[in-house]
Every structure is written in C-alpha cells, then in structure tokens.
Amino acid sequence: MKKALLASSALVGAALLAAPASAGPVNSRMTSMEVTLGGTLWFSASMVDADVSTGRGRGYRFAVNETEAYINARNTADNGITYGVSLELNAGGSDGSAADEAFAFLSADSWGRLELGDQDDAVNRMQIGSQNAHKGLGGPLGGLGLNLTGFGGFGGEAMGARSDWSTVITNDATKVNYFSPRFSGFQLGASFTPDAGINSGTGGLTDTDNDGDRENLLSLGVNYTGKFDAASVGLSAVMLKGDDEQAAASGAVVAALNEEDVNVWNIGGRLDLNGVTLGMHYTDFGETGILTVNKDNGADAGHTWSAALGYQAGPWGISAWYTDHSKDNANTSAAGSESTNLDRMGLGAGYTVAPGWLLRADLEFISHDNASGGTGVGATTDNDARAFMLTNMFMF
C-alpha cells in the first residue's frame, strides 16, 4: 500500500494546506452543492543501501508515490448545518483501488463535525509529535519504504516504525468519526470502526467477520493548542482499543492463530518559537497483535519514543529527528533474541519552489536488531540501512 511506503493521507492534507495553490470551483449537477476540484502527484528518486535487502540490490529507483484527484462538495442547509462529500480518487490504483478516502460529513459550530465513510480515524488526525517538526516527507511519520527484514507483521515493527501507527490498524476502513468544537484550546475526537477489513473497495455488505481483521475498534483523542506571546504549544493524548477477529479455523489451528487485542496509547507535544519547532511523542503498543502463545512467554508489541527539531525560514525548512522502538520477544528455547530494537534517525529539508510545487528531501539511517515481525518471536538477523529520497510534490 502506498501509504505504508511514505505517509498517511494526513500528511497529504498537511502538505496541501502548506501549498499556496488552491483547488478550483466547478459546476455541480443540479447546483445542489458547491464543488471544488484538486489533486496531487508526487514523483521521487531514491537511493537505498541496506545490509539485508531482498530484491533491492539495484539500490536506486524512481517512483510516483501519490497520484490523486480530490473532489469536494458542500452546502449549508436552512437550519445552519453544513453538509457535503469528500472523495480522493486514485489515478495510480491501490489504497482501496478506485478511491483512497470517500466520506460524507455534517458540521455545525455548536456541536462539531460528524464524518461517515472511509477516512483516517481520530487518533491519526489528532495526535501531535515529532512528525510535526519534520520538514521532509517521510522521517518519523513513515520512513522511506526501505523494505527491511522484519518491518512487516502486525504487532511487530510495522507499527513502531511509524508515528502514524493507527493507519496500520484502521487505515481508511469504513467508520464514523466525531470531532467536537474547540473550547479554550481543547478538542475531543472519537471514531468507531466495526471492521478494519471493510472500505468502499471491499464490498462491506459481504465481508465476513471471521477473516482475521481487527473489529470493534474505538479511537479516542484529545488535544490542546494555544499561543503564549511568541510561542505556540500543542499537546495530545490518544488511545485505540479493539478486538482481534479470529480467522476461520478449528482445533489446534485456532490456538496457533490467536492474537492479542488492540490496546495502544500515545502522548505527544510540540513547541513553536521564532521559526523553530520541537516535537516529541511516546507510544505504548501493549501486546497488540502478538500471538497469544508468545505473549504467555513474555512477548509484547513494545513502545516507541521520538523527538525532532525543525526550523522554517520563508520557503525553506530543515529538520533532524530520532526514533527508537523496542520490544520484548517470547522467552522460549526455540526463540531468538529476547528483545528487538529499531533505531531510526535522519535529516529532512523542504522548499516551496512555486505555488503548487514543493520539494522534499530525506536522508535516513536505520539500525534494526533481532527483527521479530508480527509474531513476537525474535530472529537473529540484524540489518543496517541508509537511504536518500528527493520528492517533487505537485498540487493543484
């Protein structure tokens, strides 16, 4: 999935807000709503050097990371409620095939905003952390898609490698989101996702509830933003809980497939002063996604902390960041190391070339010891990697 390589749609939205260009108005059918049209295309050139890199021996590649067209329609009813529809259509496939995000919304100043459909959850959109200080494209938000050994696997390093970890769990699955108005700097958010395997591209009415997805997912978040003289402050606390959806099986196979339920919490903050931004966050993954048999032998999904420092001067921005993820593995005679550690660090830079054209550069270093995937059993494989990526982001 494209998001797993670079960034969630939350970053796309942030980049669009930063761009000076704006979407243009078009005529709506029967003039029932005001419609705006926009879009984005990202082209990147990257170089990767990894000690363990299956199928990536060439070391360089070009990629079109995002190609999306945005259609937004809205109107305001006589009772003051604003309503509308937002679509992100994929020109390059993936992300739920034809559409990445597709949802309707209702909003009012007095009670907030309600969203119905395929969209990122409240956790992903309300959390504040080191990603807010980064001036590149990947960094603490998601990395450069290095395809390292052990990065895959729910409950393994796949979540720890990303500050937007909730996309690994709920992504753009069909859900209901609610965001309160902001009172004295505080805002509340909540999301409910019945089944993480359902979105507009997967036939939600026919999807079964025993195919190994996560279900009954509840996302809760609160954040605060405020300004004190020349300084701006942001703080957040979020959590995500849900059930493991047992895949259809029987007997001993069932026991082998049992995974622990989703239970993750995160706190973070940012401080902005005279063009300098400091961002930090901490995430605890509990035993999320770990096989129960390995949890009983001491395995967990670990925890992550991250910090970043960035500086913005006009169209230019630079940043440096560090992320550390560690977890315990099963303590059995058949297991590898009893701990796994993933260290990532890097530099980022950004430049607004012209309205609707941004450049993003990322240099990243990774040290991955005893990769454990998603099972909670450590391996003996270590991997070090280095990567550079330059991305042109065109937005209209």
C-alpha positions in Angstrom: 0.0 0.0 0.0 1.3 3.4 -1.0 0.8 4.9 2.5 3.0 2.2 4.1 5.9 3.5 1.9 5.7 7.1 2.7 3.0 8.8 4.6 -0.7 8.7 5.5 -3.3 10.9 3.9 -3.0 13.1 7.0 0.4 14.2 5.6 -1.1 14.8 2.2 -3.6 17.1 3.8 -0.9 18.9 5.7 1.1 19.4 2.5 -2.0 20.7 0.7 -2.6 23.2 3.5 1.0 24.4 3.2 0.8 24.9 -0.5 -0.2 28.3 -1.7 -2.3 26.9 -4.5 -6.0 26.2 -4.0 -8.5 23.9 -5.7 -10.7 25.5 -8.4 -14.5 25.7 -8.4 -16.6 23.7 -10.8 -20.3 23.4 -11.5 -22.3 20.8 -9.6 -25.0 18.7 -11.0 -28.4 20.5 -10.4 -26.3 23.1 -8.5 -27.1 21.2 -5.3 -23.7 21.7 -3.8 -20.6 23.9 -4.3 -17.9 21.6 -5.8 -14.1 22.1 -5.8 -11.6 20.0 -7.7 -8.0 19.5 -6.8 -5.3 16.9 -6.9 -1.7 15.9 -6.3 1.2 14.0 -8.0 4.4 13.1 -6.2 7.5 11.9 -8.1 10.5 10.7 -6.2 14.0 9.5 -6.8 15.6 7.4 -4.1 18.8 5.5 -3.2 18.9 2.7 -0.7 21.9 0.8 0.7 20.9 -2.0 3.1 22.8 -4.9 4.5 19.8 -7.2 4.1 17.6 -6.1 1.2 15.8 -8.8 -0.7 15.1 -7.8 -4.3 16.5 -4.2 -3.8 20.1 -4.8 -5.0 20.0 -2.2 -7.7 20.0 0.4 -5.0 18.0 3.2 -6.7 14.6 3.7 -8.2 12.0 6.2 -9.4 8.5 6.2 -8.1 5.2 8.0 -8.4 4.2 7.9 -4.7 0.8 9.6 -4.9 -1.5 10.4 -7.8 -4.9 11.5 -6.5 -7.7 13.7 -7.6 -9.8 15.4 -4.9 -13.5 16.2 -5.3 -15.1 18.1 -2.5 -18.8 19.2 -2.5 -20.6 21.1 0.2 -23.6 23.2 1.0 -25.4 24.7 4.1 -28.9 23.8 4.9 -31.5 26.3 6.1 -31.0 25.0 9.7 -27.3 26.1 9.6 -25.9 22.6 9.2 -23.1 22.3 6.7 -23.0 19.0 4.8 -21.1 17.5 1.9 -18.9 14.8 0.4 -15.2 14.4 0.0 -13.6 11.9 -2.4 -9.9 11.1 -3.0 -9.7 9.2 -6.4 -6.6 7.2 -7.2 -5.1 7.7 -10.6 -2.5 5.0 -9.8 -4.5 2.3 -8.1 -4.1 0.8 -4.7 -5.4 2.5 -1.5 -8.8 0.7 -1.7 -8.5 0.6 -5.6 -10.5 3.4 -7.2 -10.8 5.6 -4.1 -8.4 6.3 -1.2 -10.9 8.1 1.0 -14.6 8.6 0.4 -16.9 10.0 3.1 -19.8 12.4 3.8 -19.8 15.0 6.6 -22.2 17.1 8.7 -20.9 20.0 10.8 -22.1 23.0 12.8 -20.2 25.5 15.0 -22.4 24.5 18.0 -21.8 20.7 18.1 -18.8 19.9 15.9 -18.3 17.6 12.9 -19.5 14.1 12.0 -17.9 12.1 9.3 -19.4 8.9 7.7 -17.4 6.7 5.4 -13.8 5.8 4.6 -11.4 8.2 6.3 -8.5 8.1 8.8 -9.5 7.9 12.5 -9.5 10.4 15.3 -6.2 9.1 16.7 -4.3 9.6 13.4 -5.6 13.1 12.9 -5.4 14.4 16.5 -2.0 13.1 17.6 0.9 15.6 17.9 4.5 14.6 18.0 7.9 14.6 16.3 6.3 14.4 12.9 5.1 18.0 13.3 8.7 19.3 13.3 10.0 17.3 10.3 10.5 19.3 7.1 11.0 16.3 4.8 8.4 13.8 3.6 8.9 10.5 5.5 11.0 10.8 8.6 9.3 9.9 11.9 5.9 9.8 10.1 6.7 6.7 8.0 10.2 6.3 6.6 11.3 5.8 3.0 9.9 2.4 2.3 13.2 0.6 2.9 11.5 -2.9 2.8 13.7 -4.1 5.7 13.6 -7.6 7.1 11.0 -7.8 9.9 9.3 -4.5 9.2 6.1 -6.3 8.2 3.7 -8.0 10.5 1.0 -6.5 12.7 2.3 -6.3 16.3 5.9 -6.2 15.1 8.0 -3.3 13.9 5.4 -2.2 11.3 3.7 -0.1 14.0 6.8 1.1 15.8 8.4 2.4 12.5 5.6 4.9 12.1 4.3 7.8 14.2 1.0 7.4 12.4 0.7 3.9 13.6 -3.1 3.9 13.6 -3.1 3.6 9.8 -1.5 0.2 10.2 -4.6 -0.8 12.2 -7.7 1.0 10.9 -6.3 2.9 7.9 -9.3 4.2 5.7 -11.7 1.4 6.8 -15.3 2.5 6.9 -16.0 4.2 10.1 -17.8 7.0 11.9 -15.7 10.0 13.1 -16.8 12.8 15.5 -14.8 15.9 16.4 -16.0 18.4 18.9 -15.7 22.2 18.5 -12.6 23.6 20.1 -13.2 25.1 23.5 -10.4 27.2 25.2 -7.9 25.4 23.0 -9.2 21.8 23.7 -10.8 19.5 21.2 -12.2 16.0 21.6 -12.4 13.3 18.9 -13.8 9.7 18.7 -14.0 7.1 16.0 -15.7 3.7 15.7 -14.7 1.1 13.1 -16.7 -2.1 13.1 -14.3 -4.0 10.8 -10.8 -2.9 9.7 -11.2 -5.0 6.6 -14.1 -3.1 5.2 -14.0 0.0 3.0 -15.7 1.2 -0.2 -13.5 -1.1 -2.3 -14.0 -4.3 -0.5 -17.8 -5.0 -0.5 -18.7 -4.1 3.0 -22.0 -5.8 3.0 -20.5 -9.2 2.1 -17.3 -9.1 4.2 -17.2 -11.8 6.9 -16.3 -11.2 10.5 -14.0 -14.2 10.8 -11.3 -13.4 8.2 -8.6 -12.3 10.6 -9.2 -8.5 10.6 -9.5 -6.3 13.6 -13.0 -5.3 14.7 -15.0 -3.1 17.2 -12.2 -0.5 17.1 -12.7 2.6 19.3 -10.4 5.6 18.8 -10.4 8.4 21.4 -8.3 11.6 21.4 -8.0 15.0 23.0 -5.6 17.7 22.0 -4.8 21.3 23.0 -3.4 24.2 21.0 -2.6 27.6 22.4 -0.4 30.6 21.9 1.6 32.4 24.6 3.3 35.6 23.4 5.6 34.4 20.6 5.3 30.7 21.5 2.7 28.2 20.2 2.1 25.0 22.1 0.3 21.7 21.1 -0.4 18.7 23.3 -2.2 15.4 22.6 -3.3 12.2 24.2 -4.9 9.4 22.2 -5.8 5.7 22.5 -7.0 2.9 20.3 -8.7 -0.3 21.5 -10.3 -3.1 19.6 -10.7 -6.9 19.2 -8.8 -9.5 17.3 -11.1 -11.0 14.6 -10.3 -14.7 14.7 -9.7 -16.2 11.3 -11.9 -19.2 10.4 -10.1 -22.4 11.6 -10.6 -25.2 14.0 -8.8 -27.2 16.7 -5.1 -26.6 17.2 -5.0 -24.2 14.3 -7.3 -21.8 16.2 -4.9 -21.7 19.1 -1.9 -21.1 16.8 -3.7 -18.1 15.2 -4.9 -16.4 18.3 -3.6 -12.8 18.6 -3.9 -10.3 21.4 -6.4 -7.5 21.1 -5.6 -3.9 20.1 -4.6 -1.7 23.0 -2.4 1.3 22.2 -2.0 4.7 23.7 0.1 7.8 22.8 1.1 11.2 24.2 2.9 13.9 22.4 3.6 17.6 22.1 5.1 20.4 20.1 6.6 23.8 20.8 7.0 26.6 18.1 9.1 29.7 18.7 10.6 32.1 16.1 10.6 29.5 13.3 11.9 26.7 15.5 9.7 23.6 16.2 10.4 20.9 18.8 8.2 17.8 18.6 8.2 14.7 20.8 5.9 11.7 21.4 5.7 8.4 23.2 3.6 5.4 22.2 2.9 2.1 24.1 1.6 -0.7 22.0 0.9 -3.1 24.8 0.6 -6.7 23.4 -1.3 -5.6 20.3 -1.2 -8.2 17.6 1.2 -10.6 19.4 0.3 -14.3 19.2 -1.2 -15.3 22.5 1.1 -18.3 22.8 4.1 -15.9 22.6 2.5 -13.3 24.9 2.3 -16.1 27.5 6.0 -16.4 27.2 6.8 -12.8 27.7 6.4 -11.2 24.3 4.8 -7.7 23.8 4.5 -5.2 21.0 6.8 -2.7 22.6 7.0 1.0 22.9 8.3 3.9 20.8 9.7 7.4 21.6 10.7 10.0 19.1 12.0 13.6 19.0 12.6 16.1 16.2 13.8 19.6 15.8 12.9 21.7 12.8 13.5 25.3 11.5 11.4 27.2 8.9 12.6 30.4 7.3 10.3 31.6 4.5 10.1 28.9 1.8 12.9 26.9 3.3 12.8 24.3 6.1 15.3 21.9 7.7 15.0 19.3 10.4 16.7 16.5 12.4 14.9 13.6 14.1 15.4 10.4 16.0 13.0 7.4 16.8 13.6 4.4 19.0 11.3 1.3 19.1 12.0 -1.6 21.4 10.0 -4.7 22.4 10.3 -8.0 24.3 10.1 -11.3 22.5 9.0 -14.7 23.6 11.3 -16.3 26.2 11.5 -19.8 24.9 14.3 -22.1 24.0 13.2 -22.0 20.3 13.2 -18.2 20.1 16.0 -15.9 19.0 16.9 -12.9 21.0 14.6 -11.9 23.8 14.5 -8.3 22.7 14.2 -6.4 19.4 15.4 -2.8 18.8 14.7 -0.5 15.9 16.6 2.8 15.8 15.9 5.4 13.0 17.3 8.8 12.6 17.6 11.3 9.8 17.6 14.8 8.3 14.9 16.5 6.3 14.6 19.6 4.1 11.7 21.3 2.3 11.5 24.1 -0.2 8.4 25.8 -1.8 9.6 26.3 -5.4 6.4 28.0 -6.6 2.7 27.9 -5.9 1.7 24.2 -6.0 5.2 22.9 -6.4 7.1 21.6 -3.3 10.5 19.8 -2.9 11.1 17.4 0.0 14.4 15.7 0.7 15.1 13.0 3.3 18.3 11.3 4.5 17.7 8.4 6.8 19.7 5.8 8.8 18.3 2.7 10.3 19.7 0.1 12.7 17.4 -3.0 13.2 18.5 -5.6 15.7 16.8 -9.0 16.0 13.8 -8.4 13.7 10.7 -10.1 15.1 7.9 -9.4 12.5 4.5 -9.7 14.0 4.7 -13.0 15.9 6.6 -11.9 19.0 9.4 -14.4 18.4 12.8 -12.8 17.8 15.2 -13.7 15.0 19.0 -13.5 14.8 19.0 -11.2 11.8 20.4 -7.7 12.2 20.2 -5.0 9.5 21.6 -1.6 8.9 20.4 0.7 6.1 20.9 4.1 4.7 18.6 5.9 2.2 18.1 9.2 0.5 15.0 10.4 -1.3 14.1 13.6 -3.2 10.4 14.2 -3.9 8.7 16.6 -6.2 5.1 17.3 -4.9 2.8 18.9 -7.4 -0.6 20.1 -6.1 -3.5 21.9 -7.7 
